[in-house]
Every structure is written in structure tokens, then in C-alpha cells.
Amino acid sequence: ASKLQKAGLLFVGHSVRDNRIEMLELSDHPFFIGVQYHPEFNARPEKSHPLFNAFIEEAIKRKYNDQFF
């Protein structure tokens, strides 16, 4: 494993075409996701991207100290 992986960085998504890393997460962080693409390009006002939904849900949880979830 690389130094990044040993530090908790998870490579969770790869390009089908050339196996390039496209998504990563930090395992010990409440919400740390990095992407090498534009999820907003697939979002619509009536159907947001799941990544945005997860971010908003986590923000609400933190605001209200997890009392609603």
C-alpha cells in the first residue's frame, strides 16, 4: 500500500478506459470525497446528483448534531 493509503486515503473509483483514479475518500474524516469529474453536469433541478444529496444530508446532521438522523 502507498503512503496515502496507509494514511487512510481510499481510492474508490477508477476510469473504465484507463484505470485512472477518479474518486477518493478519506476514511477517518466525516465527509471527505474527491472526484475527477463534474457531478454537477448530470444534476437537474428536479434530480440532484447523489454526491450533492449526501453532502447536504451530512451538513444537516452536523448542524443539528445528528438528532434527526
CHARMM-style PDB file with segment names, atoms N, HN, CA, C and O in Angstrom:
ATOM      1  N   ALA     1       0.836  -1.190   0.000  1.00  0.00      PROA
ATOM      2  CA  ALA     1       0.000   0.000   0.000  1.00  0.00      PROA
ATOM      3  C   ALA     1       0.878   1.249   0.000  1.00  0.00      PROA
ATOM      4  O   ALA     1       1.982   1.249   0.544  1.00  0.00      PROA
ATOM      5  N   SER     2       0.376   2.291  -0.609  1.00  0.00      PROA
ATOM      6  HN  SER     2      -0.521   2.291  -1.051  1.00  0.00      PROA
ATOM      7  CA  SER     2       1.132   3.540  -0.678  1.00  0.00      PROA
ATOM      8  C   SER     2       1.058   4.292   0.649  1.00  0.00      PROA
ATOM      9  O   SER     2       0.284   3.919   1.531  1.00  0.00      PROA
ATOM     10  N   LYS     3       1.846   5.330   0.791  1.00  0.00      PROA
ATOM     11  HN  LYS     3       2.474   5.632   0.075  1.00  0.00      PROA
ATOM     12  CA  LYS     3       1.805   6.165   1.995  1.00  0.00      PROA
ATOM     13  C   LYS     3       0.425   6.801   2.150  1.00  0.00      PROA
ATOM     14  O   LYS     3      -0.076   6.938   3.266  1.00  0.00      PROA
ATOM     15  N   LEU     4      -0.185   7.186   1.037  1.00  0.00      PROA
ATOM     16  HN  LEU     4       0.222   7.075   0.130  1.00  0.00      PROA
ATOM     17  CA  LEU     4      -1.523   7.786   1.091  1.00  0.00      PROA
ATOM     18  C   LEU     4      -2.546   6.787   1.612  1.00  0.00      PROA
ATOM     19  O   LEU     4      -3.386   7.130   2.443  1.00  0.00      PROA
ATOM     20  N   GLN     5      -2.478   5.568   1.130  1.00  0.00      PROA
ATOM     21  HN  GLN     5      -1.795   5.290   0.454  1.00  0.00      PROA
ATOM     22  CA  GLN     5      -3.399   4.540   1.600  1.00  0.00      PROA
ATOM     23  C   GLN     5      -3.173   4.221   3.071  1.00  0.00      PROA
ATOM     24  O   GLN     5      -4.134   4.018   3.812  1.00  0.00      PROA
ATOM     25  N   LYS     6      -1.944   4.174   3.495  1.00  0.00      PROA
ATOM     26  HN  LYS     6      -1.163   4.339   2.893  1.00  0.00      PROA
ATOM     27  CA  LYS     6      -1.638   3.921   4.900  1.00  0.00      PROA
ATOM     28  C   LYS     6      -2.167   5.047   5.791  1.00  0.00      PROA
ATOM     29  O   LYS     6      -2.482   4.821   6.960  1.00  0.00      PROA
ATOM     30  N   ALA     7      -2.264   6.259   5.236  1.00  0.00      PROA
ATOM     31  HN  ALA     7      -2.008   6.442   4.287  1.00  0.00      PROA
ATOM     32  CA  ALA     7      -2.785   7.406   5.983  1.00  0.00      PROA
ATOM     33  C   ALA     7      -4.312   7.458   5.966  1.00  0.00      PROA
ATOM     34  O   ALA     7      -4.905   8.357   6.563  1.00  0.00      PROA
ATOM     35  N   GLY     8      -4.958   6.500   5.285  1.00  0.00      PROA
ATOM     36  HN  GLY     8      -4.477   5.769   4.801  1.00  0.00      PROA
ATOM     37  CA  GLY     8      -6.412   6.431   5.297  1.00  0.00      PROA
ATOM     38  C   GLY     8      -7.095   6.880   4.026  1.00  0.00      PROA
ATOM     39  O   GLY     8      -8.325   6.931   3.985  1.00  0.00      PROA
ATOM     40  N   LEU     9      -6.345   7.211   2.984  1.00  0.00      PROA
ATOM     41  HN  LEU     9      -5.346   7.170   3.017  1.00  0.00      PROA
ATOM     42  CA  LEU     9      -6.949   7.620   1.718  1.00  0.00      PROA
ATOM     43  C   LEU     9      -7.387   6.376   0.954  1.00  0.00      PROA
ATOM     44  O   LEU     9      -6.592   5.467   0.712  1.00  0.00      PROA
ATOM     45  N   LEU    10      -8.651   6.350   0.582  1.00  0.00      PROA
ATOM     46  HN  LEU    10      -9.297   7.088   0.778  1.00  0.00      PROA
ATOM     47  CA  LEU    10      -9.205   5.211  -0.149  1.00  0.00      PROA
ATOM     48  C   LEU    10      -9.468   5.616  -1.592  1.00  0.00      PROA
ATOM     49  O   LEU    10     -10.124   6.628  -1.839  1.00  0.00      PROA
ATOM     50  N   PHE    11      -8.973   4.850  -2.531  1.00  0.00      PROA
ATOM     51  HN  PHE    11      -8.441   4.028  -2.330  1.00  0.00      PROA
ATOM     52  CA  PHE    11      -9.227   5.093  -3.944  1.00  0.00      PROA
ATOM     53  C   PHE    11     -10.447   4.261  -4.327  1.00  0.00      PROA
ATOM     54  O   PHE    11     -10.344   3.049  -4.517  1.00  0.00      PROA
ATOM     55  N   VAL    12     -11.592   4.910  -4.439  1.00  0.00      PROA
ATOM     56  HN  VAL    12     -11.675   5.895  -4.284  1.00  0.00      PROA
ATOM     57  CA  VAL    12     -12.859   4.179  -4.551  1.00  0.00      PROA
ATOM     58  C   VAL    12     -13.475   4.182  -5.946  1.00  0.00      PROA
ATOM     59  O   VAL    12     -14.473   3.497  -6.168  1.00  0.00      PROA
ATOM     60  N   GLY    13     -12.920   4.921  -6.878  1.00  0.00      PROA
ATOM     61  HN  GLY    13     -12.109   5.478  -6.698  1.00  0.00      PROA
ATOM     62  CA  GLY    13     -13.453   4.932  -8.236  1.00  0.00      PROA
ATOM     63  C   GLY    13     -12.354   5.098  -9.257  1.00  0.00      PROA
ATOM     64  O   GLY    13     -11.466   5.937  -9.104  1.00  0.00      PROA
ATOM     65  N   HSD    14     -12.418   4.288 -10.306  1.00  0.00      PROA
ATOM     66  HN  HSD    14     -13.138   3.606 -10.431  1.00  0.00      PROA
ATOM     67  CA  HSD    14     -11.404   4.317 -11.352  1.00  0.00      PROA
ATOM     68  C   HSD    14     -12.061   4.454 -12.721  1.00  0.00      PROA
ATOM     69  O   HSD    14     -13.198   4.028 -12.922  1.00  0.00      PROA
ATOM     70  N   SER    15     -11.334   5.050 -13.654  1.00  0.00      PROA
ATOM     71  HN  SER    15     -10.410   5.395 -13.491  1.00  0.00      PROA
ATOM     72  CA  SER    15     -11.787   5.164 -15.033  1.00  0.00      PROA
ATOM     73  C   SER    15     -11.836   3.775 -15.662  1.00  0.00      PROA
ATOM     74  O   SER    15     -10.906   2.983 -15.510  1.00  0.00      PROA
ATOM     75  N   VAL    16     -12.900   3.492 -16.352  1.00  0.00      PROA
ATOM     76  HN  VAL    16     -13.655   4.135 -16.476  1.00  0.00      PROA
ATOM     77  CA  VAL    16     -13.025   2.208 -17.044  1.00  0.00      PROA
ATOM     78  C   VAL    16     -12.039   2.151 -18.208  1.00  0.00      PROA
ATOM     79  O   VAL    16     -11.506   1.089 -18.530  1.00  0.00      PROA
ATOM     80  N   ARG    17     -11.808   3.281 -18.820  1.00  0.00      PROA
ATOM     81  HN  ARG    17     -12.241   4.144 -18.558  1.00  0.00      PROA
ATOM     82  CA  ARG    17     -10.972   3.339 -20.018  1.00  0.00      PROA
ATOM     83  C   ARG    17      -9.492   3.084 -19.722  1.00  0.00      PROA
ATOM     84  O   ARG    17      -8.848   2.293 -20.411  1.00  0.00      PROA
ATOM     85  N   ASP    18      -8.953   3.757 -18.694  1.00  0.00      PROA
ATOM     86  HN  ASP    18      -9.477   4.400 -18.135  1.00  0.00      PROA
ATOM     87  CA  ASP    18      -7.513   3.623 -18.463  1.00  0.00      PROA
ATOM     88  C   ASP    18      -7.135   3.393 -17.002  1.00  0.00      PROA
ATOM     89  O   ASP    18      -5.970   3.538 -16.630  1.00  0.00      PROA
ATOM     90  N   ASN    19      -8.114   3.036 -16.174  1.00  0.00      PROA
ATOM     91  HN  ASN    19      -9.060   2.918 -16.475  1.00  0.00      PROA
ATOM     92  CA  ASN    19      -7.904   2.705 -14.761  1.00  0.00      PROA
ATOM     93  C   ASN    19      -7.337   3.864 -13.934  1.00  0.00      PROA
ATOM     94  O   ASN    19      -6.765   3.649 -12.866  1.00  0.00      PROA
ATOM     95  N   ARG    20      -7.500   5.095 -14.435  1.00  0.00      PROA
ATOM     96  HN  ARG    20      -7.965   5.270 -15.303  1.00  0.00      PROA
ATOM     97  CA  ARG    20      -7.068   6.288 -13.698  1.00  0.00      PROA
ATOM     98  C   ARG    20      -7.976   6.495 -12.492  1.00  0.00      PROA
ATOM     99  O   ARG    20      -9.180   6.252 -12.575  1.00  0.00      PROA
ATOM    100  N   ILE    21      -7.416   6.937 -11.383  1.00  0.00      PROA
ATOM    101  HN  ILE    21      -6.438   7.134 -11.315  1.00  0.00      PROA
ATOM    102  CA  ILE    21      -8.213   7.192 -10.181  1.00  0.00      PROA
ATOM    103  C   ILE    21      -9.156   8.359 -10.454  1.00  0.00      PROA
ATOM    104  O   ILE    21      -8.718   9.428 -10.881  1.00  0.00      PROA
ATOM    105  N   GLU    22     -10.458   8.153 -10.207  1.00  0.00      PROA
ATOM    106  HN  GLU    22     -10.813   7.285  -9.860  1.00  0.00      PROA
ATOM    107  CA  GLU    22     -11.472   9.177 -10.446  1.00  0.00      PROA
ATOM    108  C   GLU    22     -12.148   9.644  -9.158  1.00  0.00      PROA
ATOM    109  O   GLU    22     -12.681  10.752  -9.108  1.00  0.00      PROA
ATOM    110  N   MET    23     -12.129   8.808  -8.117  1.00  0.00      PROA
ATOM    111  HN  MET    23     -11.695   7.908  -8.159  1.00  0.00      PROA
ATOM    112  CA  MET    23     -12.780   9.153  -6.850  1.00  0.00      PROA
ATOM    113  C   MET    23     -11.928   8.672  -5.687  1.00  0.00      PROA
ATOM    114  O   MET    23     -11.298   7.616  -5.745  1.00  0.00      PROA
ATOM    115  N   LEU    24     -11.925   9.487  -4.616  1.00  0.00      PROA
ATOM    116  HN  LEU    24     -12.436  10.345  -4.569  1.00  0.00      PROA
ATOM    117  CA  LEU    24     -11.218   9.074  -3.407  1.00  0.00      PROA
ATOM    118  C   LEU    24     -11.978   9.553  -2.184  1.00  0.00      PROA
ATOM    119  O   LEU    24     -12.759  10.502  -2.241  1.00  0.00      PROA
ATOM    120  N   GLU    25     -11.727   8.872  -1.080  1.00  0.00      PROA
ATOM    121  HN  GLU    25     -11.092   8.101  -1.033  1.00  0.00      PROA
ATOM    122  CA  GLU    25     -12.329   9.213   0.209  1.00  0.00      PROA
ATOM    123  C   GLU    25     -11.240   9.143   1.269  1.00  0.00      PROA
ATOM    124  O   GLU    25     -10.258   8.416   1.120  1.00  0.00      PROA
ATOM    125  N   LEU    26     -11.425   9.903   2.337  1.00  0.00      PROA
ATOM    126  HN  LEU    26     -12.223  10.494   2.458  1.00  0.00      PROA
ATOM    127  CA  LEU    26     -10.532   9.834   3.488  1.00  0.00      PROA
ATOM    128  C   LEU    26     -11.283   9.116   4.582  1.00  0.00      PROA
ATOM    129  O   LEU    26     -12.301   9.610   5.065  1.00  0.00      PROA
ATOM    130  N   SER    27     -10.794   7.952   4.982  1.00  0.00      PROA
ATOM    131  HN  SER    27      -9.967   7.550   4.590  1.00  0.00      PROA
ATOM    132  CA  SER    27     -11.558   7.050   5.851  1.00  0.00      PROA
ATOM    133  C   SER    27     -11.865   7.617   7.227  1.00  0.00      PROA
ATOM    134  O   SER    27     -12.935   7.333   7.765  1.00  0.00      PROA
ATOM    135  N   ASP    28     -10.989   8.394   7.813  1.00  0.00      PROA
ATOM    136  HN  ASP    28     -10.120   8.625   7.376  1.00  0.00      PROA
ATOM    137  CA  ASP    28     -11.200   8.884   9.175  1.00  0.00      PROA
ATOM    138  C   ASP    28     -11.867  10.252   9.233  1.00  0.00      PROA
ATOM    139  O   ASP    28     -11.917  10.864  10.300  1.00  0.00      PROA
ATOM    140  N   HSD    29     -12.371  10.736   8.127  1.00  0.00      PROA
ATOM    141  HN  HSD    29     -12.331  10.239   7.261  1.00  0.00      PROA
ATOM    142  CA  HSD    29     -12.999  12.058   8.080  1.00  0.00      PROA
ATOM    143  C   HSD    29     -14.506  11.882   7.909  1.00  0.00      PROA
ATOM    144  O   HSD    29     -14.932  10.987   7.178  1.00  0.00      PROA
ATOM    145  N   PRO    30     -15.322  12.705   8.560  1.00  0.00      PROA
ATOM    146  CA  PRO    30     -16.778  12.536   8.458  1.00  0.00      PROA
ATOM    147  C   PRO    30     -17.320  12.705   7.032  1.00  0.00      PROA
ATOM    148  O   PRO    30     -18.296  12.050   6.667  1.00  0.00      PROA
ATOM    149  N   PHE    31     -16.703  13.570   6.228  1.00  0.00      PROA
ATOM    150  HN  PHE    31     -15.910  14.102   6.524  1.00  0.00      PROA
ATOM    151  CA  PHE    31     -17.163  13.729   4.850  1.00  0.00      PROA
ATOM    152  C   PHE    31     -16.029  14.310   4.024  1.00  0.00      PROA
ATOM    153  O   PHE    31     -15.869  15.528   3.940  1.00  0.00      PROA
ATOM    154  N   PHE    32     -15.252  13.441   3.422  1.00  0.00      PROA
ATOM    155  HN  PHE    32     -15.382  12.452   3.490  1.00  0.00      PROA
ATOM    156  CA  PHE    32     -14.146  13.860   2.574  1.00  0.00      PROA
ATOM    157  C   PHE    32     -14.199  13.007   1.329  1.00  0.00      PROA
ATOM    158  O   PHE    32     -13.860  11.824   1.359  1.00  0.00      PROA
ATOM    159  N   ILE    33     -14.627  13.613   0.231  1.00  0.00      PROA
ATOM    160  HN  ILE    33     -14.902  14.574   0.207  1.00  0.00      PROA
ATOM    161  CA  ILE    33     -14.731  12.913  -1.048  1.00  0.00      PROA
ATOM    162  C   ILE    33     -14.127  13.812  -2.113  1.00  0.00      PROA
ATOM    163  O   ILE    33     -14.422  15.006  -2.168  1.00  0.00      PROA
ATOM    164  N   GLY    34     -13.300  13.248  -2.941  1.00  0.00      PROA
ATOM    165  HN  GLY    34     -13.060  12.279  -2.896  1.00  0.00      PROA
ATOM    166  CA  GLY    34     -12.736  13.977  -4.066  1.00  0.00      PROA
ATOM    167  C   GLY    34     -13.079  13.262  -5.357  1.00  0.00      PROA
ATOM    168  O   GLY    34     -13.029  12.033  -5.425  1.00  0.00      PROA
ATOM    169  N   VAL    35     -13.426  14.018  -6.374  1.00  0.00      PROA
ATOM    170  HN  VAL    35     -13.467  15.016  -6.320  1.00  0.00      PROA
ATOM    171  CA  VAL    35     -13.759  13.425  -7.670  1.00  0.00      PROA
ATOM    172  C   VAL    35     -13.008  14.145  -8.784  1.00  0.00      PROA
ATOM    173  O   VAL    35     -12.706  15.334  -8.679  1.00  0.00      PROA
ATOM    174  N   GLN    36     -12.715  13.417  -9.837  1.00  0.00      PROA
ATOM    175  HN  GLN    36     -12.960  12.451  -9.922  1.00  0.00      PROA
ATOM    176  CA  GLN    36     -12.011  13.943 -11.002  1.00  0.00      PROA
ATOM    177  C   GLN    36     -12.982  14.048 -12.178  1.00  0.00      PROA
ATOM    178  O   GLN    36     -12.616  13.793 -13.325  1.00  0.00      PROA
ATOM    179  N   TYR    37     -14.195  14.418 -11.883  1.00  0.00      PROA
ATOM    180  HN  TYR    37     -14.492  14.625 -10.951  1.00  0.00      PROA
ATOM    181  CA  TYR    37     -15.205  14.617 -12.923  1.00  0.00      PROA
ATOM    182  C   TYR    37     -16.159  15.678 -12.404  1.00  0.00      PROA
ATOM    183  O   TYR    37     -15.950  16.210 -11.314  1.00  0.00      PROA
ATOM    184  N   HSD    38     -17.187  15.993 -13.150  1.00  0.00      PROA
ATOM    185  HN  HSD    38     -17.357  15.561 -14.035  1.00  0.00      PROA
ATOM    186  CA  HSD    38     -18.116  17.066 -12.785  1.00  0.00      PROA
ATOM    187  C   HSD    38     -19.516  16.512 -12.530  1.00  0.00      PROA
ATOM    188  O   HSD    38     -20.326  16.426 -13.453  1.00  0.00      PROA
ATOM    189  N   PRO    39     -19.807  16.131 -11.270  1.00  0.00      PROA
ATOM    190  CA  PRO    39     -21.141  15.590 -10.982  1.00  0.00      PROA
ATOM    191  C   PRO    39     -22.259  16.589 -11.247  1.00  0.00      PROA
ATOM    192  O   PRO    39     -23.401  16.192 -11.475  1.00  0.00      PROA
ATOM    193  N   GLU    40     -21.944  17.882 -11.220  1.00  0.00      PROA
ATOM    194  HN  GLU    40     -21.016  18.205 -11.035  1.00  0.00      PROA
ATOM    195  CA  GLU    40     -22.981  18.883 -11.482  1.00  0.00      PROA
ATOM    196  C   GLU    40     -23.480  18.834 -12.924  1.00  0.00      PROA
ATOM    197  O   GLU    40     -24.575  19.317 -13.210  1.00  0.00      PROA
ATOM    198  N   PHE    41     -22.697  18.259 -13.832  1.00  0.00      PROA
ATOM    199  HN  PHE    41     -21.808  17.867 -13.599  1.00  0.00      PROA
ATOM    200  CA  PHE    41     -23.139  18.159 -15.218  1.00  0.00      PROA
ATOM    201  C   PHE    41     -24.323  17.209 -15.372  1.00  0.00      PROA
ATOM    202  O   PHE    41     -25.115  17.354 -16.303  1.00  0.00      PROA
ATOM    203  N   ASN    42     -24.449  16.245 -14.471  1.00  0.00      PROA
ATOM    204  HN  ASN    42     -23.806  16.128 -13.714  1.00  0.00      PROA
ATOM    205  CA  ASN    42     -25.561  15.293 -14.527  1.00  0.00      PROA
ATOM    206  C   ASN    42     -26.710  15.669 -13.606  1.00  0.00      PROA
ATOM    207  O   ASN    42     -27.727  14.975 -13.576  1.00  0.00      PROA
ATOM    208  N   ALA    43     -26.567  16.748 -12.860  1.00  0.00      PROA
ATOM    209  HN  ALA    43     -25.741  17.311 -12.885  1.00  0.00      PROA
ATOM    210  CA  ALA    43     -27.617  17.173 -11.921  1.00  0.00      PROA
ATOM    211  C   ALA    43     -28.663  18.013 -12.649  1.00  0.00      PROA
ATOM    212  O   ALA    43     -28.357  18.741 -13.594  1.00  0.00      PROA
ATOM    213  N   ARG    44     -29.885  17.894 -12.192  1.00  0.00      PROA
ATOM    214  HN  ARG    44     -30.134  17.303 -11.425  1.00  0.00      PROA
ATOM    215  CA  ARG    44     -31.004  18.684 -12.708  1.00  0.00      PROA
ATOM    216  C   ARG    44     -31.757  19.251 -11.510  1.00  0.00      PROA
ATOM    217  O   ARG    44     -31.679  18.688 -10.418  1.00  0.00      PROA
ATOM    218  N   PRO    45     -32.484  20.353 -11.689  1.00  0.00      PROA
ATOM    219  CA  PRO    45     -33.226  20.921 -10.543  1.00  0.00      PROA
ATOM    220  C   PRO    45     -34.149  19.908  -9.869  1.00  0.00      PROA
ATOM    221  O   PRO    45     -34.307  19.928  -8.648  1.00  0.00      PROA
ATOM    222  N   GLU    46     -34.751  19.036 -10.648  1.00  0.00      PROA
ATOM    223  HN  GLU    46     -34.623  19.020 -11.640  1.00  0.00      PROA
ATOM    224  CA  GLU    46     -35.675  18.054 -10.076  1.00  0.00      PROA
ATOM    225  C   GLU    46     -34.987  16.744  -9.676  1.00  0.00      PROA
ATOM    226  O   GLU    46     -35.613  15.884  -9.056  1.00  0.00      PROA
ATOM    227  N   LYS    47     -33.710  16.587 -10.023  1.00  0.00      PROA
ATOM    228  HN  LYS    47     -33.202  17.286 -10.526  1.00  0.00      PROA
ATOM    229  CA  LYS    47     -32.985  15.354  -9.693  1.00  0.00      PROA
ATOM    230  C   LYS    47     -31.512  15.694  -9.485  1.00  0.00      PROA
ATOM    231  O   LYS    47     -30.727  15.729 -10.433  1.00  0.00      PROA
ATOM    232  N   SER    48     -31.156  15.941  -8.233  1.00  0.00      PROA
ATOM    233  HN  SER    48     -31.794  15.912  -7.463  1.00  0.00      PROA
ATOM    234  CA  SER    48     -29.766  16.292  -7.949  1.00  0.00      PROA
ATOM    235  C   SER    48     -28.889  15.038  -7.934  1.00  0.00      PROA
ATOM    236  O   SER    48     -29.383  13.916  -7.823  1.00  0.00      PROA
ATOM    237  N   HSD    49     -27.606  15.253  -8.046  1.00  0.00      PROA
ATOM    238  HN  HSD    49     -27.205  16.164  -8.136  1.00  0.00      PROA
ATOM    239  CA  HSD    49     -26.650  14.150  -8.042  1.00  0.00      PROA
ATOM    240  C   HSD    49     -26.546  13.578  -6.623  1.00  0.00      PROA
ATOM    241  O   HSD    49     -26.578  14.348  -5.664  1.00  0.00      PROA
ATOM    242  N   PRO    50     -26.423  12.263  -6.457  1.00  0.00      PROA
ATOM    243  CA  PRO    50     -26.314  11.640  -5.123  1.00  0.00      PROA
ATOM    244  C   PRO    50     -25.177  12.209  -4.276  1.00  0.00      PROA
ATOM    245  O   PRO    50     -25.287  12.247  -3.050  1.00  0.00      PROA
ATOM    246  N   LEU    51     -24.101  12.646  -4.900  1.00  0.00      PROA
ATOM    247  HN  LEU    51     -24.012  12.615  -5.895  1.00  0.00      PROA
ATOM    248  CA  LEU    51     -22.995  13.231  -4.154  1.00  0.00      PROA
ATOM    249  C   LEU    51     -23.434  14.521  -3.458  1.00  0.00      PROA
ATOM    250  O   LEU    51     -23.070  14.759  -2.306  1.00  0.00      PROA
ATOM    251  N   PHE    52     -24.205  15.344  -4.145  1.00  0.00      PROA
ATOM    252  HN  PHE    52     -24.501  15.151  -5.081  1.00  0.00      PROA
ATOM    253  CA  PHE    52     -24.719  16.572  -3.533  1.00  0.00      PROA
ATOM    254  C   PHE    52     -25.705  16.247  -2.415  1.00  0.00      PROA
ATOM    255  O   PHE    52     -25.693  16.877  -1.358  1.00  0.00      PROA
ATOM    256  N   ASN    53     -26.555  15.257  -2.662  1.00  0.00      PROA
ATOM    257  HN  ASN    53     -26.565  14.745  -3.521  1.00  0.00      PROA
ATOM    258  CA  ASN    53     -27.523  14.854  -1.629  1.00  0.00      PROA
ATOM    259  C   ASN    53     -26.807  14.407  -0.355  1.00  0.00      PROA
ATOM    260  O   ASN    53     -27.209  14.776   0.748  1.00  0.00      PROA
ATOM    261  N   ALA    54     -25.758  13.622  -0.507  1.00  0.00      PROA
ATOM    262  HN  ALA    54     -25.432  13.323  -1.404  1.00  0.00      PROA
ATOM    263  CA  ALA    54     -25.003  13.141   0.652  1.00  0.00      PROA
ATOM    264  C   ALA    54     -24.338  14.302   1.389  1.00  0.00      PROA
ATOM    265  O   ALA    54     -24.298  14.321   2.619  1.00  0.00      PROA
ATOM    266  N   PHE    55     -23.818  15.264   0.639  1.00  0.00      PROA
ATOM    267  HN  PHE    55     -23.850  15.249  -0.360  1.00  0.00      PROA
ATOM    268  CA  PHE    55     -23.173  16.417   1.253  1.00  0.00      PROA
ATOM    269  C   PHE    55     -24.178  17.239   2.067  1.00  0.00      PROA
ATOM    270  O   PHE    55     -23.890  17.626   3.199  1.00  0.00      PROA
ATOM    271  N   ILE    56     -25.345  17.503   1.495  1.00  0.00      PROA
ATOM    272  HN  ILE    56     -25.579  17.188   0.575  1.00  0.00      PROA
ATOM    273  CA  ILE    56     -26.379  18.277   2.189  1.00  0.00      PROA
ATOM    274  C   ILE    56     -26.864  17.519   3.427  1.00  0.00      PROA
ATOM    275  O   ILE    56     -27.043  18.121   4.486  1.00  0.00      PROA
ATOM    276  N   GLU    57     -27.076  16.229   3.307  1.00  0.00      PROA
ATOM    277  HN  GLU    57     -26.931  15.740   2.447  1.00  0.00      PROA
ATOM    278  CA  GLU    57     -27.511  15.425   4.449  1.00  0.00      PROA
ATOM    279  C   GLU    57     -26.490  15.478   5.584  1.00  0.00      PROA
ATOM    280  O   GLU    57     -26.863  15.610   6.749  1.00  0.00      PROA
ATOM    281  N   GLU    58     -25.218  15.378   5.249  1.00  0.00      PROA
ATOM    282  HN  GLU    58     -24.915  15.271   4.302  1.00  0.00      PROA
ATOM    283  CA  GLU    58     -24.170  15.439   6.270  1.00  0.00      PROA
ATOM    284  C   GLU    58     -24.121  16.825   6.919  1.00  0.00      PROA
ATOM    285  O   GLU    58     -23.912  16.935   8.127  1.00  0.00      PROA
ATOM    286  N   ALA    59     -24.310  17.870   6.133  1.00  0.00      PROA
ATOM    287  HN  ALA    59     -24.479  17.780   5.152  1.00  0.00      PROA
ATOM    288  CA  ALA    59     -24.316  19.229   6.684  1.00  0.00      PROA
ATOM    289  C   ALA    59     -25.475  19.415   7.663  1.00  0.00      PROA
ATOM    290  O   ALA    59     -25.309  20.033   8.714  1.00  0.00      PROA
ATOM    291  N   ILE    60     -26.640  18.885   7.320  1.00  0.00      PROA
ATOM    292  HN  ILE    60     -26.775  18.382   6.466  1.00  0.00      PROA
ATOM    293  CA  ILE    60     -27.797  18.979   8.211  1.00  0.00      PROA
ATOM    294  C   ILE    60     -27.534  18.197   9.489  1.00  0.00      PROA
ATOM    295  O   ILE    60     -27.840  18.673  10.582  1.00  0.00      PROA
ATOM    296  N   LYS    61     -26.972  17.008   9.360  1.00  0.00      PROA
ATOM    297  HN  LYS    61     -26.724  16.622   8.471  1.00  0.00      PROA
ATOM    298  CA  LYS    61     -26.633  16.205  10.541  1.00  0.00      PROA
ATOM    299  C   LYS    61     -25.725  16.986  11.478  1.00  0.00      PROA
ATOM    300  O   LYS    61     -25.955  17.030  12.687  1.00  0.00      PROA
ATOM    301  N   ARG    62     -24.697  17.601  10.914  1.00  0.00      PROA
ATOM    302  HN  ARG    62     -24.510  17.565   9.932  1.00  0.00      PROA
ATOM    303  CA  ARG    62     -23.740  18.335  11.740  1.00  0.00      PROA
ATOM    304  C   ARG    62     -24.392  19.554  12.368  1.00  0.00      PROA
ATOM    305  O   ARG    62     -24.104  19.887  13.517  1.00  0.00      PROA
ATOM    306  N   LYS    63     -25.263  20.220  11.633  1.00  0.00      PROA
ATOM    307  HN  LYS    63     -25.497  19.949  10.699  1.00  0.00      PROA
ATOM    308  CA  LYS    63     -25.920  21.402  12.176  1.00  0.00      PROA
ATOM    309  C   LYS    63     -26.779  21.051  13.387  1.00  0.00      PROA
ATOM    310  O   LYS    63     -26.802  21.775  14.381  1.00  0.00      PROA
ATOM    311  N   TYR    64     -27.476  19.937  13.285  1.00  0.00      PROA
ATOM    312  HN  TYR    64     -27.458  19.348  12.477  1.00  0.00      PROA
ATOM    313  CA  TYR    64     -28.385  19.539  14.355  1.00  0.00      PROA
ATOM    314  C   TYR    64     -27.817  18.413  15.218  1.00  0.00      PROA
ATOM    315  O   TYR    64     -28.559  17.744  15.937  1.00  0.00      PROA
ATOM    316  N   ASN    65     -26.520  18.208  15.145  1.00  0.00      PROA
ATOM    317  HN  ASN    65     -25.918  18.752  14.561  1.00  0.00      PROA
ATOM    318  CA  ASN    65     -25.837  17.211  15.977  1.00  0.00      PROA
ATOM    319  C   ASN    65     -26.455  15.824  15.889  1.00  0.00      PROA
ATOM    320  O   ASN    65     -26.620  15.151  16.907  1.00  0.00      PROA
ATOM    321  N   ASP    66     -26.793  15.397  14.696  1.00  0.00      PROA
ATOM    322  HN  ASP    66     -26.659  15.944  13.869  1.00  0.00      PROA
ATOM    323  CA  ASP    66     -27.302  14.048  14.425  1.00  0.00      PROA
ATOM    324  C   ASP    66     -28.636  13.729  15.102  1.00  0.00      PROA
ATOM    325  O   ASP    66     -29.021  12.560  15.130  1.00  0.00      PROA
ATOM    326  N   GLN    67     -29.348  14.694  15.640  1.00  0.00      PROA
ATOM    327  HN  GLN    67     -29.035  15.644  15.617  1.00  0.00      PROA
ATOM    328  CA  GLN    67     -30.579  14.387  16.357  1.00  0.00      PROA
ATOM    329  C   GLN    67     -31.729  13.966  15.447  1.00  0.00      PROA
ATOM    330  O   GLN    67     -32.687  13.357  15.923  1.00  0.00      PROA
ATOM    331  N   PHE    68     -31.661  14.276  14.138  1.00  0.00      PROA
ATOM    332  HN  PHE    68     -30.883  14.771  13.752  1.00  0.00      PROA
ATOM    333  CA  PHE    68     -32.749  13.920  13.247  1.00  0.00      PROA
ATOM    334  C   PHE    68     -32.465  12.676  12.424  1.00  0.00      PROA
ATOM    335  O   PHE    68     -33.375  12.155  11.780  1.00  0.00      PROA
ATOM    336  N   PHE    69     -31.225  12.180  12.422  1.00  0.00      PROA
ATOM    337  HN  PHE    69     -30.485  12.603  12.945  1.00  0.00      PROA
ATOM    338  CA  PHE    69     -30.874  11.058  11.562  1.00  0.00      PROA
ATOM    339  C   PHE    69     -30.428   9.868  12.361  1.00  0.00      PROA
ATOM    340  OT1 PHE    69     -30.094   8.831  11.789  1.00  0.00      PROA
TER     341      PHE     69
END
